[in-house]
Amino acid sequence: MFSKEEAQKIKKEFWTAFGKSFPNKWILYNTKVKDFSFKFFADNKKAEVSLDIEMKDEIFRNAYFEKIWSLEDILKDFIGEFYKEEHFHLENGKVISKIWVELYDVSIFNKNTWPKIFEFFVEKMNGFEEFYWEYEDFIKDV
């Protein structure tokens, strides 16, 4: 087990190593749609790449989710099998819509799994971004 300070240091090392290994300019929050973003996540059990639709207005959040959902089979061609949840509850109680892919049996605290996580991040985020650029006009037309 790591102290809080040690865990923060390792997390910082992880994200720095990822950025240096893959200095891509990712879309992430720069989708030109407020509260519609792509995210990386890693903890002591898994890694995740996601599309988070976080609009407070449920009607808009639902409309964007439905747009992506209508392209489900196409999205699978870009990222493979994925999870989706229209009403995903965050730990802070906020409800978002979320589409994501996961990689298990890796840990941000195990440097031996970092290359596997990094490759997963790059492959899946590239897929999400290619999908988004290809269908951006359709997705934004809400």
C-alpha positions in Angstrom: 0.0 0.0 0.0 1.2 3.5 -0.7 0.8 6.6 1.3 -1.3 9.4 -0.2 1.8 11.3 -1.1 3.5 8.2 -2.7 0.3 7.5 -4.7 0.1 11.1 -6.0 3.8 10.9 -7.0 3.3 7.7 -8.9 0.1 9.0 -10.6 2.0 12.1 -11.7 4.9 9.9 -13.0 2.4 7.8 -14.9 0.7 10.7 -16.7 4.1 12.4 -17.4 5.4 9.2 -18.9 2.3 8.8 -21.0 2.6 12.3 -22.3 6.3 11.9 -23.1 5.7 8.6 -24.8 2.8 9.8 -26.8 2.9 13.5 -27.2 -0.3 13.6 -29.3 -2.6 16.6 -29.2 -5.8 14.8 -28.2 -9.3 16.3 -28.8 -10.3 15.6 -25.1 -12.3 18.7 -24.1 -11.8 20.5 -27.5 -14.9 19.0 -29.2 -16.5 22.4 -29.7 -19.5 21.0 -27.8 -19.8 22.2 -24.2 -19.7 19.3 -21.7 -19.0 16.7 -24.4 -15.5 15.3 -23.9 -13.1 12.4 -24.3 -11.2 11.2 -21.2 -8.5 8.9 -20.1 -8.7 7.1 -16.7 -6.5 4.7 -14.9 -6.5 3.3 -11.3 -5.2 0.3 -9.5 -7.5 -2.1 -11.3 -8.2 -0.9 -14.8 -7.7 1.7 -17.6 -10.5 3.4 -19.4 -11.1 5.6 -22.4 -14.5 7.3 -22.5 -16.8 9.8 -24.1 -18.5 11.7 -21.3 -21.7 13.7 -22.1 -22.1 15.9 -19.1 -24.8 18.5 -20.0 -26.9 19.4 -17.0 -29.9 19.7 -19.3 -31.1 16.1 -19.6 -32.8 16.8 -22.9 -29.6 17.9 -24.5 -27.6 15.1 -22.8 -30.1 12.6 -24.1 -30.1 14.0 -27.6 -26.3 13.7 -27.9 -26.3 10.2 -26.4 -29.0 9.2 -28.9 -26.9 10.6 -31.8 -23.9 8.4 -30.7 -26.2 5.5 -30.0 -27.7 5.7 -33.6 -24.1 5.2 -34.8 -23.4 2.2 -32.5 -22.4 -0.3 -35.2 -20.1 2.3 -36.8 -18.5 3.2 -33.4 -17.8 -0.5 -32.9 -15.8 -0.5 -36.1 -13.6 2.3 -34.6 -13.1 1.1 -31.0 -14.4 -2.4 -30.8 -16.9 -3.5 -28.1 -17.8 -0.9 -25.6 -20.1 -0.1 -22.7 -22.7 2.6 -22.7 -24.9 4.0 -20.0 -27.4 6.8 -20.6 -27.7 7.6 -16.8 -24.3 7.0 -15.4 -23.9 8.1 -11.7 -20.6 9.6 -10.8 -19.3 9.3 -7.2 -20.2 13.0 -6.6 -23.8 12.2 -7.5 -23.8 13.9 -10.9 -25.6 12.0 -13.7 -23.9 11.9 -17.1 -24.2 9.8 -20.2 -21.1 7.7 -20.9 -19.6 5.5 -23.5 -16.4 3.7 -22.7 -13.9 0.9 -23.2 -12.0 -0.8 -20.4 -8.8 -2.7 -19.9 -8.5 -4.9 -16.8 -5.6 -6.4 -14.9 -3.5 -3.3 -15.2 -2.6 -0.8 -12.5 -1.3 2.7 -12.5 0.8 1.6 -9.5 2.5 -1.2 -11.4 5.0 0.2 -13.9 5.2 -3.1 -15.6 1.7 -2.6 -16.9 2.2 1.0 -18.1 3.2 0.1 -21.6 0.0 -2.0 -22.0 -2.1 0.9 -20.6 -0.4 3.4 -22.9 -1.0 1.3 -26.0 -4.6 0.8 -25.0 -5.1 4.5 -24.5 -3.6 5.4 -27.8 -5.5 2.7 -29.8 -8.9 3.5 -28.2 -8.5 7.3 -28.1 -7.4 7.3 -31.8 -10.5 5.2 -32.6 -12.8 7.6 -30.7 -11.2 10.6 -32.4 -11.4 9.2 -35.9 -15.1 8.4 -35.3 -15.7 11.9 -34.0 -14.0 13.6 -36.9 -15.8 11.4 -39.4 -19.3 12.1 -37.8 -18.7 15.5 -36.2 -21.3 17.4 -38.2 -23.9 14.8 -37.6 -23.2 14.6 -33.9 -23.2 18.4 -33.4 -26.5 18.8 -35.3 -28.7 18.7 -32.1 
